[in-house]
Amino acid sequence: MAYDGVIAGLGNPGVRYASTRHNCGFLVVDALVAYWLHAPGVACSFRDGQNAQAWDVSEDYGARRWLVLKPLTYMNLSGQALARPVRKHGISPQQVLVIHDELDLPLGTVRFKAGGGLAGHNGLKSVAETLGSRDFVRLRIGIGRPPAGMPGADYVLQSFAPGERGLLQESVVVARDAVLRYCAEGLEAATRWLHSR
């Protein structure tokens, strides 16, 4: 059975980066996998992936199938982890959903975006280069802007402050549910659901 698409959560591997702002994509994938492992009608199995942790997910008793990835190439080379599976399974850019942190959205905000600019995000640049297109879907997890005088590159590698963690967890749950709706109902329905909250 062919894949309906690839879902990739971006981040950096290793304990050092686990709780940083740049790892929102990893957090959402972890929440999705935790849900799928116990959801009725879903088969979720870990599989060997080149340059990535990968899961094969079959939803609704096989009605839909997804390849879910956490690239282990570090953020700036995220696209390398998508190259082989996208080519091997004939996945088009429009069938790729990338989950990532977003400086231009306040913490607690979750939004879909289809195509368009990359906002200086090196992980998205790498994915676009690999796919040869910007026409992939993004789920943007707001992390807010850095304090005055702090470079964005330093800010995204900071851990969330204790007072931010509750809002972060809420964002992760909302993002997980948005992806589940995207998988079951498509981008338009999932976007409407997000905007109606």
N, C-alpha and C positions, 0 to 999 in steps of 0.2 A: 504494500500500500504506500502510495506517495505521501509526502508531507504536505500539509496545508500551508506550512510556513516555518520560519525560524524566529525564535524569540531569544534575544540576547540582552542580558543585563551587564552593563559595563562597570568596571572597577579595577582595582589593583589587588593581586594576590598577596597573601601573607598576613601574619598577625599585626605587623606594623601599620598596615593600612585598613584593617578590618572595620574600624569605627569612624573612618574619615568621611568627609562630605562627598568625596569623589566616588564612594562605594555604594551609593544609593541603588544603583542597578543590581549589584550583587544581593543587597538586602531584599529587594523585591523578588528576585528569582528564588532566594531561600524561602520566602513566604509562600510563593507559588508551589514549589516542590513539596513543602510541608503540607499544604492543602491537598494537592493531588495524590499524595501517598495514602490518604485516608478517605478520599472522596468516592462515593459509589459510582460505578460505571467507568472508572478511570484506571488505566494501567500506567504507572510511572516507573521507569527503570533507568538506573544509572548506566551509562555506557562509556566506553573509552572514546575520548575525543582528542584530536590533534590540537595541541595548544589551548585546550579548554576542558572544563568540567562540563559534561553533557548528559542530558536526560532525554529519553524517548517517551513522549506522553501521548497516549491514546485516550481521547475523551468520548463520552456518551457511547460507550460500548463499541468503540471503533469508528464512529461517525467522523471524527476529526483526529488528525495526528500532527503533532508539533515536535520539532527538535529545539530543545531549550539549552542555551549555552551561557556559561560564565567564562569569558576569555581569560586565560592565564598568561597573556603576553604583555601585561601591563597596559595601562590605558592608551598610551600614544600609539600602540600597535594592535589595538583591538581588532581591526579588520582582518589581520592575519588568521585569526581563529575562525572567521566566517568563510574564508576563501575556499577551502576544500569541501565542506558540506554543501555550500551554495552551488558550487560547480557540479559536485557529484549528484545532487538530487534535483538539479534543474530549477532552483528557486530563483524567482525574479526579485528585483529590488522591492517591488510593491508587496511581496510576501514576507518581508523582513520587518520585524518590530524590534526596535532598540530602546532599552530602558536606561535612562541616564540622569545625572544630576544637572541642574539648570540654575546658573547664577542670576538669570533675568527674571526668575519667579521667586516670590517670597516663600520662606519655609512654611510648609503646610499646604502649598498649592501643587496640584497634579493636573497636567494637561496633555492631551494628544496633539500631535502635529504631523501632517503628512507632507514630506518633501520640504523644500525651501532651504534657507540659509543654515549655516552650521554654528553660528554665534561664537566662533573661535574655539570650539570644543575639539580638542585633539583626538579624542576617541571617535567622535562623529566624522572628523576628517578622514581618519584611517578607514572607517567603514565605507564612506563614500568612495574613497580611492579603490578599495577592494571590489565594490559592487559596480564601479564605473558609472555611478548615478547617485543623485541625492534623493531619488524618489522612493525612499523607504519611510516607514512610519516610525515616529518617535513617541515615547511616553516620557515626558519631562517631569522630574521631581524637583520642586523648588528648594533651593538651599539659601537663597538670599544673596545680597551683595556683600563683599568684604568691607571691613571698616576702612575709613579714609586712610590712605597711605599704604595699605596692605595690598601687595600684588595678588591677583586672582589665583595664580599658580600656587602661592603659599596657602591661601585661604582654603582651597579645595582639599588640601592635604592635612588640614586641621581636623581634630576630632570634634564632634558635636559637643556643645557645652551641656552640663547636666540639666539646665533649665530648658533646653531645646529637645531633649530626648523623647518626651511625651508626644510632642507635635510630630516629631520624626516618625515615631511608631504609628501614629494615626495616618500619616502620609503613606507609609508602607502598606497598611491595610487597604486604604483607598486605592492605591496603585494596583495591588494584587486583585482586588475586585474589578477594577477597570480592565485589566488584562483578561480576566475570566469572561467578562462580557464581550470583549473584543473577539476572543476565541469562539464564543458561542453565537454571537449576533452580528459581528462585523464592526468596522471602525465607526460608522455613522451612529449606530445605536449606542456604542460605548461612549462616544463623545457626548451625545445627548445626555446620557446618564451622568457623566462627570459634571456637565454644566448645570444640571438640575439639582445638584446637591446643595 
